[in-house]
Every structure is written in C-alpha cells, then in structure tokens.
Amino acid sequence: MNITLNQTDSTNAQLKVVLEEADYSPKVDQQVKEFSKKAQIKGFRPGKVPAGLVKKMYGKSILVEQINKILQDEISKYIRENDVKLLGEPLPEPEQEAIDWDNQKTFEFTYAVGLLPDINLPLDKSVEGYSVELDQKTMDEAYENIRRQFGKNAEPETSEQGDFISGELKQVEGEFESKTLIPTNRVVEGQEQFVGVKAGDVIRFDIRKTFGDDNAALAHVTGLSKDVVADLNGEFEFTVEKVTRTEPAELNQELFDKLFGKDEVKTEEEFDAKIRETIEENYKNEAENLLNRKIIDTLVDNLEVELPTEFFKRWLTVTNEGRLTPEQIEENFDQYVRELKWSMIKNKVVAENEDIKVSNDEVVESTKEKMLAQFNMPEIPEELVESMNNYADQYLRQDNGRNYINEYEQLLAEKVLTKLKEQLTVVEQTITAEDFRNLSF
C-alpha cells in the first residue's frame, strides 16, 4: 500500500492511495470464509457452503466492501500519524478511471483535500464587558409583572390606564399589518387616546411619538426586532378588539408560596431579597452570554487565515446533499466561514492548554442539571435518581450519540471561553439594568 499527499497550493492537496493485491486479499479471503459459515444456499447445509462458491457469487461485493473499509481506516491513520490538519474529510476526485472489479488487481484512488493552516490567535484585542446594577425602575417593573402574572384577569367593556388592548395594528402608508397587544402603560404620549376605548374603536397615532425612543416597547408592540423598529416611523391605525385588565395579586403568603414554594419566603423583606437575587443572577447570565458572543466575534473578525474556499463549498455541498442547495450554501457562505474560524480557534486553544478537557461524568451531570431545570426541580429526589440516570443515558445515546457530542462540544466551548477571558483584555463597565436592556445585541 502506498499513500502520498501532494500539496498543490497553500490550502489544497491531492491524496493518492494505491492498493496492491497483498493489501486487501487476506481480508477478502477472511470475509469469504466468515460468509460461507453463515450463508444459506439451496443444496448445502448451513456452514458447509464452499468458499469458492461464495467467492464466485458474492466475491465482487465483498471485495468492494473490504476495499472501502481499508481506505477509510488507512486514510484516517495516515492523517492522524502525519498530523495533517484537514477541513472536513477528503473528497474523491470526480474524474477517475473506471474500476474493473472483475479483473483489476491494483487499485488507485485520488482524493481532494482541503488544508487548514496553523493560526495565530489575535489575543492583543480588548473586549467590552458589563456589570449590571439593578435600578429601582427595574425592580418596580418586576414587582408589577409578578403581581400582574399572578393576578386575576377581567375583560371590561372600556379601557383604563394600565389595561392591555388587543387588536389589529396597521401602517397608514406602508405594508406593515399585524395582530398585537398594546400595554397602555408603555404609551408615553397621547395616553388619553387609549383610555375609554372599546371593541370596534379605531385609534390613529404617530408610533414614534406614542412610544418614544423605547425600542423595546416598539419591538413588543410590533413583534419586530429592535434593529428594525429603530427605523420605524409614521402614522398607524389600531382597531380595538378586546380590553384586558389584570387585578394585581396581593403581596401575601399565597403569592410567596406560588413563586418559591411552601414557606420558603415568609416576609416582604425576604420576598424582596429573593426577587433581587433572582433578577441579578439573570442579568449576570445575560451579561456573560453577551461577553462570550463579543469574544467570539472579536477573535473571528480579527483572525487572519487563508482557507481552501472552493474545497469548503464543495465539501458543504457533498455533506449536505438533499438538505442544502449550492445556491443556499453560496448565500450563507460567510456564516459558514465564521463557524469554521471559530472551530479553528477552539481547537487552537485546546491544543495549547492541556488542562482543557471534558470528562464523560461532566457530560452526564450537565445533562441531568438541564433536565432538572426543565422540570423546575432544585435536586433529584432519591426515589427518582435511577430513573433520571436512565433518562439521561437514553437522551445522550439518541441519534447515534449526536446529543452526547452536542453536550460535549458545548462544555468544551465554555471552557475555551473561560480560558480566553484570561488571555484577552476584558474592559468591564458598570451599567444599569435599564441601559443594559436597551443595548443592541
């Protein structure tokens, strides 16, 4: 057997494999013997079918199968032993001589290979992070939302300040039209238009004046993203269909128990502290997620690397056949490149830091933690430990272990990001929760 890798340029190569009869013949003969022991052919007792007859009847298919296995194993071994950094996997060259499986003894196969160069991480960059402070407005809104969420709903005939009005919102000079829900407490100008209205009434207003520069409110009302509503202006008409009013829940033991469990919180002071702790933890997680995205974007944007572009497009087409068209790949190619760059960055960080590892126990425990969170359980009850372990095991094995791989990769990425935060300059600024919500991300 002879395997050679001929580099055609800085990012592309051709892999050639030549198989002689001695390379595959022993495996083919062994497979023929195994098959003859199991074959059921009329006129022969089970296990007594002559190997020569099996080879005559099934020899070609066995030969093809064994050569494909040898190619897969030996190419993988060659790449591993020679530390060849590939993009994806080798792809068979489209133009190869037809194989005569009946008479040929020596077989030659050629593959296109995309090479990934070594990279230097742009660790001299700085990234902005945020420490979020709770402001009174955020706390007031949290209380209002909680009391409304657990309050009693009514549908009065006419609206009052603080009600929710549902109906159809339509742009006067434009194409926007949508069913929506308007919280009257988000209206900053012309609130009188939304008070005293009933089903069938039509309210006409300037959307920018009515909701001001609060893009979060505009996004909520229109169902559009913050980026889109930033440019939204003009006259709109809103046709009222229904008025909904929520009588706020009382701050009492019943509400405390509903939120945190029986007797976990017993006073308004304890309730306030618990709410504050929960909101602070949520903002901390959101700020951490934002920082992670900024780190990834900063490194990807500043990574200088030459890639085998045409090979990458072909590899994406081949591996996604039936799912993605060449046109779709071309349209989203920039995003595929970004994902590839991030993968290269992760691999580089892992290679340079031996302490970054993910164990099987970590994968299993992380999976169980997510399951507990899904069922809103702080810990696994003793009587459910075995069932939870079996459930997690079944989940991780699904789709040929794809869930396990996804969980492993997520944990690995988290550890990589933790390491990168140590290596990059993170400039942290303190910001109020309200200002943090208004950031564009």
Secondary structure as a PSIPRED ss2 file (coil, helix, strand):
# PSIPRED VFORMAT (PSIPRED V4.0)

   1 M C   1.000  0.000  0.000
   2 N E   0.000  0.000  1.000
   3 I E   0.000  0.000  1.000
   4 T E   0.000  0.000  1.000
   5 L E   0.000  0.000  1.000
   6 N E   0.000  0.000  1.000
   7 Q E   0.000  0.000  1.000
   8 T C   1.000  0.000  0.000
   9 D C   1.000  0.000  0.000
  10 S C   1.000  0.000  0.000
  11 T C   1.000  0.000  0.000
  12 N E   0.000  0.000  1.000
  13 A E   0.000  0.000  1.000
  14 Q E   0.000  0.000  1.000
  15 L E   0.000  0.000  1.000
  16 K E   0.000  0.000  1.000
  17 V E   0.000  0.000  1.000
  18 V E   0.000  0.000  1.000
  19 L E   0.000  0.000  1.000
  20 E C   1.000  0.000  0.000
  21 E H   0.000  1.000  0.000
  22 A H   0.000  1.000  0.000
  23 D H   0.000  1.000  0.000
  24 Y H   0.000  1.000  0.000
  25 S H   0.000  1.000  0.000
  26 P H   0.000  1.000  0.000
  27 K H   0.000  1.000  0.000
  28 V H   0.000  1.000  0.000
  29 D H   0.000  1.000  0.000
  30 Q H   0.000  1.000  0.000
  31 Q H   0.000  1.000  0.000
  32 V H   0.000  1.000  0.000
  33 K H   0.000  1.000  0.000
  34 E H   0.000  1.000  0.000
  35 F H   0.000  1.000  0.000
  36 S H   0.000  1.000  0.000
  37 K H   0.000  1.000  0.000
  38 K H   0.000  1.000  0.000
  39 A C   1.000  0.000  0.000
  40 Q C   1.000  0.000  0.000
  41 I C   1.000  0.000  0.000
  42 K C   1.000  0.000  0.000
  43 G C   1.000  0.000  0.000
  44 F C   1.000  0.000  0.000
  45 R C   1.000  0.000  0.000
  46 P C   1.000  0.000  0.000
  47 G C   1.000  0.000  0.000
  48 K C   1.000  0.000  0.000
  49 V C   1.000  0.000  0.000
  50 P C   1.000  0.000  0.000
  51 A H   0.000  1.000  0.000
  52 G H   0.000  1.000  0.000
  53 L H   0.000  1.000  0.000
  54 V H   0.000  1.000  0.000
  55 K H   0.000  1.000  0.000
  56 K H   0.000  1.000  0.000
  57 M H   0.000  1.000  0.000
  58 Y H   0.000  1.000  0.000
  59 G H   0.000  1.000  0.000
  60 K H   0.000  1.000  0.000
  61 S H   0.000  1.000  0.000
  62 I H   0.000  1.000  0.000
  63 L H   0.000  1.000  0.000
  64 V H   0.000  1.000  0.000
  65 E H   0.000  1.000  0.000
  66 Q H   0.000  1.000  0.000
  67 I H   0.000  1.000  0.000
  68 N H   0.000  1.000  0.000
  69 K H   0.000  1.000  0.000
  70 I H   0.000  1.000  0.000
  71 L H   0.000  1.000  0.000
  72 Q H   0.000  1.000  0.000
  73 D H   0.000  1.000  0.000
  74 E H   0.000  1.000  0.000
  75 I H   0.000  1.000  0.000
  76 S H   0.000  1.000  0.000
  77 K H   0.000  1.000  0.000
  78 Y H   0.000  1.000  0.000
  79 I H   0.000  1.000  0.000
  80 R H   0.000  1.000  0.000
  81 E H   0.000  1.000  0.000
  82 N C   1.000  0.000  0.000
  83 D C   1.000  0.000  0.000
  84 V C   1.000  0.000  0.000
  85 K C   1.000  0.000  0.000
  86 L E   0.000  0.000  1.000
  87 L C   1.000  0.000  0.000
  88 G C   1.000  0.000  0.000
  89 E C   1.000  0.000  0.000
  90 P C   1.000  0.000  0.000
  91 L E   0.000  0.000  1.000
  92 P E   0.000  0.000  1.000
  93 E C   1.000  0.000  0.000
  94 P C   1.000  0.000  0.000
  95 E C   1.000  0.000  0.000
  96 Q C   1.000  0.000  0.000
  97 E C   1.000  0.000  0.000
  98 A C   1.000  0.000  0.000
  99 I C   1.000  0.000  0.000
 100 D C   1.000  0.000  0.000
 101 W C   1.000  0.000  0.000
 102 D C   1.000  0.000  0.000
 103 N C   1.000  0.000  0.000
 104 Q C   1.000  0.000  0.000
 105 K C   1.000  0.000  0.000
 106 T C   1.000  0.000  0.000
 107 F E   0.000  0.000  1.000
 108 E E   0.000  0.000  1.000
 109 F E   0.000  0.000  1.000
 110 T E   0.000  0.000  1.000
 111 Y E   0.000  0.000  1.000
 112 A E   0.000  0.000  1.000
 113 V E   0.000  0.000  1.000
 114 G E   0.000  0.000  1.000
 115 L E   0.000  0.000  1.000
 116 L C   1.000  0.000  0.000
 117 P C   1.000  0.000  0.000
 118 D C   1.000  0.000  0.000
 119 I C   1.000  0.000  0.000
 120 N C   1.000  0.000  0.000
 121 L C   1.000  0.000  0.000
 122 P C   1.000  0.000  0.000
 123 L C   1.000  0.000  0.000
 124 D C   1.000  0.000  0.000
 125 K C   1.000  0.000  0.000
 126 S E   0.000  0.000  1.000
 127 V E   0.000  0.000  1.000
 128 E E   0.000  0.000  1.000
 129 G E   0.000  0.000  1.000
 130 Y E   0.000  0.000  1.000
 131 S E   0.000  0.000  1.000
 132 V E   0.000  0.000  1.000
 133 E E   0.000  0.000  1.000
 134 L C   1.000  0.000  0.000
 135 D C   1.000  0.000  0.000
 136 Q H   0.000  1.000  0.000
 137 K H   0.000  1.000  0.000
 138 T H   0.000  1.000  0.000
 139 M H   0.000  1.000  0.000
 140 D H   0.000  1.000  0.000
 141 E H   0.000  1.000  0.000
 142 A H   0.000  1.000  0.000
 143 Y H   0.000  1.000  0.000
 144 E H   0.000  1.000  0.000
 145 N H   0.000  1.000  0.000
 146 I H   0.000  1.000  0.000
 147 R H   0.000  1.000  0.000
 148 R H   0.000  1.000  0.000
 149 Q H   0.000  1.000  0.000
 150 F C   1.000  0.000  0.000
 151 G C   1.000  0.000  0.000
 152 K E   0.000  0.000  1.000
 153 N E   0.000  0.000  1.000
 154 A E   0.000  0.000  1.000
 155 E C   1.000  0.000  0.000
 156 P C   1.000  0.000  0.000
 157 E C   1.000  0.000  0.000
 158 T C   1.000  0.000  0.000
 159 S C   1.000  0.000  0.000
 160 E C   1.000  0.000  0.000
 161 Q C   1.000  0.000  0.000
 162 G C   1.000  0.000  0.000
 163 D C   1.000  0.000  0.000
 164 F E   0.000  0.000  1.000
 165 I E   0.000  0.000  1.000
 166 S E   0.000  0.000  1.000
 167 G E   0.000  0.000  1.000
 168 E E   0.000  0.000  1.000
 169 L E   0.000  0.000  1.000
 170 K E   0.000  0.000  1.000
 171 Q E   0.000  0.000  1.000
 172 V C   1.000  0.000  0.000
 173 E C   1.000  0.000  0.000
 174 G C   1.000  0.000  0.000
 175 E C   1.000  0.000  0.000
 176 F C   1.000  0.000  0.000
 177 E E   0.000  0.000  1.000
 178 S E   0.000  0.000  1.000
 179 K E   0.000  0.000  1.000
 180 T E   0.000  0.000  1.000
 181 L E   0.000  0.000  1.000
 182 I E   0.000  0.000  1.000
 183 P E   0.000  0.000  1.000
 184 T H   0.000  1.000  0.000
 185 N H   0.000  1.000  0.000
 186 R H   0.000  1.000  0.000
 187 V C   1.000  0.000  0.000
 188 V C   1.000  0.000  0.000
 189 E C   1.000  0.000  0.000
 190 G C   1.000  0.000  0.000
 191 Q H   0.000  1.000  0.000
 192 E H   0.000  1.000  0.000
 193 Q H   0.000  1.000  0.000
 194 F H   0.000  1.000  0.000
 195 V C   1.000  0.000  0.000
 196 G C   1.000  0.000  0.000
 197 V C   1.000  0.000  0.000
 198 K C   1.000  0.000  0.000
 199 A C   1.000  0.000  0.000
 200 G C   1.000  0.000  0.000
 201 D C   1.000  0.000  0.000
 202 V E   0.000  0.000  1.000
 203 I E   0.000  0.000  1.000
 204 R E   0.000  0.000  1.000
 205 F E   0.000  0.000  1.000
 206 D E   0.000  0.000  1.000
 207 I H   0.000  1.000  0.000
 208 R H   0.000  1.000  0.000
 209 K H   0.000  1.000  0.000
 210 T H   0.000  1.000  0.000
 211 F H   0.000  1.000  0.000
 212 G C   1.000  0.000  0.000
 213 D C   1.000  0.000  0.000
 214 D C   1.000  0.000  0.000
 215 N H   0.000  1.000  0.000
 216 A H   0.000  1.000  0.000
 217 A H   0.000  1.000  0.000
 218 L H   0.000  1.000  0.000
 219 A H   0.000  1.000  0.000
 220 H H   0.000  1.000  0.000
 221 V H   0.000  1.000  0.000
 222 T H   0.000  1.000  0.000
 223 G C   1.000  0.000  0.000
 224 L C   1.000  0.000  0.000
 225 S C   1.000  0.000  0.000
 226 K H   0.000  1.000  0.000
 227 D H   0.000  1.000  0.000
 228 V H   0.000  1.000  0.000
 229 V H   0.000  1.000  0.000
 230 A C   1.000  0.000  0.000
 231 D C   1.000  0.000  0.000
 232 L C   1.000  0.000  0.000
 233 N C   1.000  0.000  0.000
 234 G C   1.000  0.000  0.000
 235 E E   0.000  0.000  1.000
 236 F E   0.000  0.000  1.000
 237 E E   0.000  0.000  1.000
 238 F E   0.000  0.000  1.000
 239 T E   0.000  0.000  1.000
 240 V E   0.000  0.000  1.000
 241 E E   0.000  0.000  1.000
 242 K E   0.000  0.000  1.000
 243 V E   0.000  0.000  1.000
 244 T E   0.000  0.000  1.000
 245 R E   0.000  0.000  1.000
 246 T E   0.000  0.000  1.000
 247 E E   0.000  0.000  1.000
 248 P C   1.000  0.000  0.000
 249 A C   1.000  0.000  0.000
 250 E C   1.000  0.000  0.000
 251 L C   1.000  0.000  0.000
 252 N C   1.000  0.000  0.000
 253 Q H   0.000  1.000  0.000
 254 E H   0.000  1.000  0.000
 255 L H   0.000  1.000  0.000
 256 F H   0.000  1.000  0.000
 257 D H   0.000  1.000  0.000
 258 K H   0.000  1.000  0.000
 259 L H   0.000  1.000  0.000
 260 F H   0.000  1.000  0.000
 261 G C   1.000  0.000  0.000
 262 K C   1.000  0.000  0.000
 263 D C   1.000  0.000  0.000
 264 E C   1.000  0.000  0.000
 265 V C   1.000  0.000  0.000
 266 K C   1.000  0.000  0.000
 267 T C   1.000  0.000  0.000
 268 E H   0.000  1.000  0.000
 269 E H   0.000  1.000  0.000
 270 E H   0.000  1.000  0.000
 271 F H   0.000  1.000  0.000
 272 D H   0.000  1.000  0.000
 273 A H   0.000  1.000  0.000
 274 K H   0.000  1.000  0.000
 275 I H   0.000  1.000  0.000
 276 R H   0.000  1.000  0.000
 277 E H   0.000  1.000  0.000
 278 T H   0.000  1.000  0.000
 279 I H   0.000  1.000  0.000
 280 E H   0.000  1.000  0.000
 281 E H   0.000  1.000  0.000
 282 N H   0.000  1.000  0.000
 283 Y H   0.000  1.000  0.000
 284 K H   0.000  1.000  0.000
 285 N H   0.000  1.000  0.000
 286 E H   0.000  1.000  0.000
 287 A H   0.000  1.000  0.000
 288 E H   0.000  1.000  0.000
 289 N H   0.000  1.000  0.000
 290 L H   0.000  1.000  0.000
 291 L H   0.000  1.000  0.000
 292 N H   0.000  1.000  0.000
 293 R H   0.000  1.000  0.000
 294 K H   0.000  1.000  0.000
 295 I H   0.000  1.000  0.000
 296 I H   0.000  1.000  0.000
 297 D H   0.000  1.000  0.000
 298 T H   0.000  1.000  0.000
 299 L H   0.000  1.000  0.000
 300 V H   0.000  1.000  0.000
 301 D H   0.000  1.000  0.000
 302 N H   0.000  1.000  0.000
 303 L C   1.000  0.000  0.000
 304 E C   1.000  0.000  0.000
 305 V C   1.000  0.000  0.000
 306 E C   1.000  0.000  0.000
 307 L C   1.000  0.000  0.000
 308 P C   1.000  0.000  0.000
 309 T H   0.000  1.000  0.000
 310 E H   0.000  1.000  0.000
 311 F H   0.000  1.000  0.000
 312 F H   0.000  1.000  0.000
 313 K H   0.000  1.000  0.000
 314 R H   0.000  1.000  0.000
 315 W H   0.000  1.000  0.000
 316 L H   0.000  1.000  0.000
 317 T H   0.000  1.000  0.000
 318 V H   0.000  1.000  0.000
 319 T H   0.000  1.000  0.000
 320 N C   1.000  0.000  0.000
 321 E C   1.000  0.000  0.000
 322 G C   1.000  0.000  0.000
 323 R C   1.000  0.000  0.000
 324 L C   1.000  0.000  0.000
 325 T C   1.000  0.000  0.000
 326 P H   0.000  1.000  0.000
 327 E H   0.000  1.000  0.000
 328 Q H   0.000  1.000  0.000
 329 I H   0.000  1.000  0.000
 330 E H   0.000  1.000  0.000
 331 E H   0.000  1.000  0.000
 332 N C   1.000  0.000  0.000
 333 F H   0.000  1.000  0.000
 334 D H   0.000  1.000  0.000
 335 Q H   0.000  1.000  0.000
 336 Y H   0.000  1.000  0.000
 337 V H   0.000  1.000  0.000
 338 R H   0.000  1.000  0.000
 339 E H   0.000  1.000  0.000
 340 L H   0.000  1.000  0.000
 341 K H   0.000  1.000  0.000
 342 W H   0.000  1.000  0.000
 343 S H   0.000  1.000  0.000
 344 M H   0.000  1.000  0.000
 345 I H   0.000  1.000  0.000
 346 K H   0.000  1.000  0.000
 347 N H   0.000  1.000  0.000
 348 K H   0.000  1.000  0.000
 349 V H   0.000  1.000  0.000
 350 V H   0.000  1.000  0.000
 351 A H   0.000  1.000  0.000
 352 E H   0.000  1.000  0.000
 353 N C   1.000  0.000  0.000
 354 E C   1.000  0.000  0.000
 355 D C   1.000  0.000  0.000
 356 I C   1.000  0.000  0.000
 357 K C   1.000  0.000  0.000
 358 V C   1.000  0.000  0.000
 359 S C   1.000  0.000  0.000
 360 N H   0.000  1.000  0.000
 361 D H   0.000  1.000  0.000
 362 E H   0.000  1.000  0.000
 363 V H   0.000  1.000  0.000
 364 V H   0.000  1.000  0.000
 365 E H   0.000  1.000  0.000
 366 S H   0.000  1.000  0.000
 367 T H   0.000  1.000  0.000
 368 K H   0.000  1.000  0.000
 369 E H   0.000  1.000  0.000
 370 K H   0.000  1.000  0.000
 371 M H   0.000  1.000  0.000
 372 L H   0.000  1.000  0.000
 373 A H   0.000  1.000  0.000
 374 Q H   0.000  1.000  0.000
 375 F C   1.000  0.000  0.000
 376 N C   1.000  0.000  0.000
 377 M C   1.000  0.000  0.000
 378 P C   1.000  0.000  0.000
 379 E C   1.000  0.000  0.000
 380 I C   1.000  0.000  0.000
 381 P C   1.000  0.000  0.000
 382 E H   0.000  1.000  0.000
 383 E H   0.000  1.000  0.000
 384 L H   0.000  1.000  0.000
 385 V H   0.000  1.000  0.000
 386 E H   0.000  1.000  0.000
 387 S H   0.000  1.000  0.000
 388 M H   0.000  1.000  0.000
 389 N H   0.000  1.000  0.000
 390 N H   0.000  1.000  0.000
 391 Y H   0.000  1.000  0.000
 392 A H   0.000  1.000  0.000
 393 D H   0.000  1.000  0.000
 394 Q H   0.000  1.000  0.000
 395 Y H   0.000  1.000  0.000
 396 L H   0.000  1.000  0.000
 397 R H   0.000  1.000  0.000
 398 Q H   0.000  1.000  0.000
 399 D H   0.000  1.000  0.000
 400 N H   0.000  1.000  0.000
 401 G H   0.000  1.000  0.000
 402 R H   0.000  1.000  0.000
 403 N H   0.000  1.000  0.000
 404 Y H   0.000  1.000  0.000
 405 I H   0.000  1.000  0.000
 406 N H   0.000  1.000  0.000
 407 E H   0.000  1.000  0.000
 408 Y H   0.000  1.000  0.000
 409 E H   0.000  1.000  0.000
 410 Q H   0.000  1.000  0.000
 411 L H   0.000  1.000  0.000
 412 L H   0.000  1.000  0.000
 413 A H   0.000  1.000  0.000
 414 E H   0.000  1.000  0.000
 415 K H   0.000  1.000  0.000
 416 V H   0.000  1.000  0.000
 417 L H   0.000  1.000  0.000
 418 T H   0.000  1.000  0.000
 419 K H   0.000  1.000  0.000
 420 L H   0.000  1.000  0.000
 421 K H   0.000  1.000  0.000
 422 E H   0.000  1.000  0.000
 423 Q H   0.000  1.000  0.000
 424 L C   1.000  0.000  0.000
 425 T E   0.000  0.000  1.000
 426 V E   0.000  0.000  1.000
 427 V E   0.000  0.000  1.000
 428 E E   0.000  0.000  1.000
 429 Q E   0.000  0.000  1.000
 430 T E   0.000  0.000  1.000
 431 I E   0.000  0.000  1.000
 432 T E   0.000  0.000  1.000
 433 A H   0.000  1.000  0.000
 434 E H   0.000  1.000  0.000
 435 D H   0.000  1.000  0.000
 436 F H   0.000  1.000  0.000
 437 R H   0.000  1.000  0.000
 438 N C   1.000  0.000  0.000
 439 L C   1.000  0.000  0.000
 440 S C   1.000  0.000  0.000
 441 F C   1.000  0.000  0.000
